[in-house]
Amino acid sequence: MRGSRPKRRVAALGSAGALVTATLIAGAAAAPTANANAGGGHGQDREARGTAIAAARAAKAGIDWQDCPADWNLAKPIQCGYVTVPLDYAKPYGKQIKLAVDRIGNTGTKAERQGALIYNPGGPGGSGLRFPARVTSKNAVWANAAKAYDFVGFDPRGVGKSTPISCVDPQEFVKAPKADPVPDSEADKLAQRKLAREYAEGCQERSGWMLPHMTTPNTARDLDVIRAALGEKKLNFLGVSYGTYLGAVYGTLFPGHVRRMIVDSVVNPSREKIWYQANLDQDVAFEGRWKDWQDWVAANDATYHLGTTRAAVHAKWLELRATAKKNPIGGVVGPAELISFFQSAPYFDSTWASTASVFSKYVAGDTQALVDAAAPDLSDTAGNAVSENGNAVYTAVECADAKWPTSWRTWDRDNTRLHRDHPFMTWANAWMNLPCATWPAKQQTPVNVKTGKGLPGVLIVQSERDAATPYGGAVELHKRFKGSRLITEKGAGSHGVTGLVNPCINPRVDDYLLTGKLDAADVTCAPHATPKP
């Protein structure tokens, strides 16, 4: 289940999409700290040395900033460029790949400038290139930070403009309707298993040379090379969703290179959770947030006419699902497409009203609104390529980061059990991740995330009822990063908190970025405003 927000396939960790359907030269070139082999072993030592070599090279080369290519849709004064990194950090002089980066300068004075703030929106598979647009669009939440920092975005390795990978033809990837993710029989399960295996084979066929190197530790090393190329002695980083795991791994490998770090909506960094168990935990949290949305729809029955109780709204959902299963709506919207569309409500409460409105129109007899919202647009070839690439990177990173169960009996047992009480997302998420059971490339042991020498206080921000990255992840990272502070948005559940208007949270984020100041103790904040119908 992925954690950024691509078009229509809102997929920290996957969507129902795929199968049911990333110059202070002295400082910049500083050798990685003793902790750079936090995973343990000689391989990591070689990779730490390789990162130091690549960072020194990047610090010397800098970035050749230019106006962005027209088809990137990033208007001046945003500038774009590339940073060259090794495909394999154990072989820093071997094959190189290019990573796309962009930036906008700080809006304040020269004296106010504190360096670059680098952003990752999640995924794995999300593009960070829209980050500088927060300045050009005059986003008020980020106005104070923009005075002090250049806003820098990048496409992680394999993503978008950064040596993109692919697993299947994008037009095939989005075709609908796909099979109902909830199996009715063993034959249904076998069909989905075949699709998952074929998807893994497609990844190998189309992008096999990249797959062994599509790991979070490698993206963290890339981040250190980008830091050096920017001429920054230390990293200022904002990571949301999967970006929090990238931050956690970076902070473990390069603790002495961190200046400020904010992680928002936290992936549980425990080795036992990455990634199989994290996805199972997500299914439980999704069910809870799905119910929150149904409660809100029921409370606003005067607007939506979908029932005055959660049970009544849920009955309408089951009816819609059964109808779509029997005869896909408009010939294209079956249960898989419904889950892809409706899952945006548990992800982000900013979509509560729009999702309820489409549902309401359908129940009132307007099926077109649902078809427009939930069906793929085959004419949008660029958007479909982005969706397919995002899914490919999501799969490649999660499959390569950790060992996954290879026995179907394990998957079948765990998902059958979970589905009983958490039916909204469980099987859709299982099929999304099942390619990892037959993954053709090497699977790593996850980094043991911990505090190393020089790591400053990290700011952790989390809503209590987040579906995509359940609350326990923030608590776990807080324990592992000594001196960190946790801000909990109580009673809220939106995925991605720092971009929302909350007078308890926004000034604390600003304060930390501008002064490095953290509260003396953890903070609990009231929720941001509930959506209006």
Secondary structure, DSSP 8 states (H G I E B T S, - for coil): ---S--SS-------S-SS-----HHHHT----GGGGTT-SHHHHHHHHHHHHHHHHHHHH----EE--GGG---TT-EEEEEEEESSTTSTTS-EEEEEEEEE--SS-TTT--EEEEEE--TTT---TTTTHHHHTT-GGGHHHHHHEEEEEE--TTSTTSS---SS-HHHHH-S----SS-SSHHHHHHHHHHHHHHHHHHHHHHTTTGGG--HHHHHHHHHHHHHHTT-SSEEEEEETHHHHHHHHHHHH-GGGEEEEEEES-----TTTTTHHHHHHHHHHHHHHHHHHHHHHHHTHHHH-S-SSHHHHHHHHHHHHHHHHHS-BTTTB-HHHHHHHHTHHHH-GGGHHHHHHHHHHHHTT--HHHHHHHS--TT-HHHHHHHHHHHHHHHHHHHHHS-----HHHHHHHHHHHHHH-TTTHHHHHHHHGGGGG-SS-----------TT----EEEEETT-SSS-THHHHHHHHHSTT-EEEEETT---S--TTS--TTTHHHHHHHHHH----SS-EEE--------
